[in-house]
Amino acid sequence: MDIAQDPFRQANYLFRKAAYDRWHRQQSKQHILRSQLGFTEVSPSRPKACQGCEHYHGIAYGYSRADRTILVCGFHPFGWQGDICPDWSALKD
């Protein structure tokens, strides 16, 4: 059977496309609402001591939201708790 004529493949594609369109429409509505309410600034998720550091990783690992853990950096996996990190290094461009 030709891939172009496979009805299941085409149906799956159409369902995924419709789901993405719904998600995108919802995100657009939320963005508009946030801007109307004055929530245009997104607070940084990066700890204050880690801003501008080249060692910052900031990716969350885990399969579900309940189990997800963010890895801040290799030196301090949960982030430095003080104001000045002893391992801070400026970003290299």
C-alpha positions as CSV (number, residue, x, y, z in Angstrom):
1,M,0.0,0.0,0.0
2,D,1.3,3.4,-0.9
3,I,2.1,5.7,2.0
4,A,0.3,8.6,0.4
5,Q,-2.9,6.5,0.3
6,D,-2.7,5.0,3.8
7,P,-5.9,6.3,5.5
8,F,-4.6,5.7,9.0
9,R,-1.4,7.7,8.5
10,Q,-3.4,10.6,7.0
11,A,-6.0,10.5,9.8
12,N,-3.3,10.5,12.5
13,Y,-1.6,13.4,10.8
14,L,-4.9,15.4,10.7
15,F,-5.6,14.6,14.4
16,R,-2.1,15.8,15.4
17,K,-2.5,18.9,13.3
18,A,-5.8,19.7,14.9
19,A,-4.5,19.1,18.4
20,Y,-1.5,21.4,17.7
21,D,-3.8,24.1,16.3
22,R,-6.0,24.0,19.4
23,W,-2.9,24.2,21.6
24,H,-1.5,27.1,19.6
25,R,-4.8,29.0,19.7
26,Q,-4.9,28.5,23.5
27,Q,-1.4,29.8,23.9
28,S,-2.2,32.8,21.8
29,K,-5.3,33.6,24.0
30,Q,-3.2,33.3,27.1
31,H,-0.6,35.6,25.8
32,I,-3.2,38.2,24.8
33,L,-4.8,37.9,28.3
34,R,-1.5,38.2,30.1
35,S,-0.5,41.3,28.1
36,Q,-4.0,42.9,28.8
37,L,-3.6,42.3,32.5
38,G,0.0,43.6,32.6
39,F,1.8,40.3,33.0
40,T,4.2,40.7,30.0
41,E,7.3,40.3,32.1
42,V,8.2,36.7,32.7
43,S,10.2,36.3,35.9
44,P,13.5,34.5,35.3
45,S,13.7,30.9,36.6
46,R,17.4,31.2,37.0
47,P,18.6,31.8,40.6
48,K,20.1,35.3,41.1
49,A,23.6,33.9,41.8
50,C,23.5,32.0,38.5
51,Q,22.6,34.8,36.2
52,G,25.2,35.3,33.5
53,C,27.2,32.2,34.5
54,E,28.5,29.8,31.9
55,H,28.0,26.8,34.1
56,Y,24.2,27.3,34.2
57,H,22.4,24.2,32.8
58,G,18.7,24.8,33.8
59,I,17.2,21.7,32.2
60,A,14.6,19.7,34.1
61,Y,14.9,15.9,34.1
62,G,12.2,13.4,34.8
63,Y,9.2,11.8,33.2
64,S,6.3,13.5,35.0
65,R,5.9,16.9,36.6
66,A,5.8,15.4,40.1
67,D,9.1,13.6,39.6
68,R,10.8,16.3,37.5
69,T,14.0,17.9,39.0
70,I,15.9,20.8,37.6
71,L,19.6,20.6,37.3
72,V,20.9,24.1,37.8
73,C,24.6,23.4,37.2
74,G,27.3,20.8,37.6
75,F,28.8,22.4,40.7
76,H,25.6,23.1,42.6
77,P,22.8,20.9,41.3
78,F,20.1,22.8,43.2
79,G,21.6,26.2,42.8
80,W,23.8,28.4,45.0
81,Q,21.9,29.6,48.1
82,G,23.9,32.7,48.8
83,D,24.4,35.9,46.8
84,I,27.8,35.2,45.3
85,C,28.6,31.8,43.9
86,P,32.3,30.8,44.4
87,D,32.3,28.9,41.0
88,W,30.6,31.7,39.0
89,S,32.2,32.3,35.6
90,A,31.1,34.8,32.9
91,L,29.5,33.6,29.7
92,K,31.9,33.2,26.9
93,D,30.7,34.4,23.5
